[in-house]
Amino acid sequence: MKENLNELFFGNEAAHKLDQFKAELLNIEQKNSKYFENRVSKISFDKNDRLHNHYLIITNSDGVTFGFTKDNDLDINVQTDCNNLFNEIFNSQKRPNRSNMN
């Protein structure tokens, strides 16, 4: 049985969000596949450049942090898509039901 270490360390909700975030990052890469195919990879064993070569996900007791590497040179639209995705998954606040506020 394969254990999800994120689930073990951070709980079900955080592990689910991390899995969702990583899956959606792959979708961003696929959406921009022509862009990445036309770039030389910073990693010698990758045929083409990959989105994962440009970001860091840090998990600790304070939560999850997402950012780009210091030498990141990705198109601003790709960066914006990634940042928006992170905020959508990790920083969205549940809005109270207005009918329950009265």
Helices and strands as residue ranges (DSSP letters): H 5-10, H 12-31, H 33-37, G 51-53, E 55-60, E 63-68, H 76-90, G 98-100
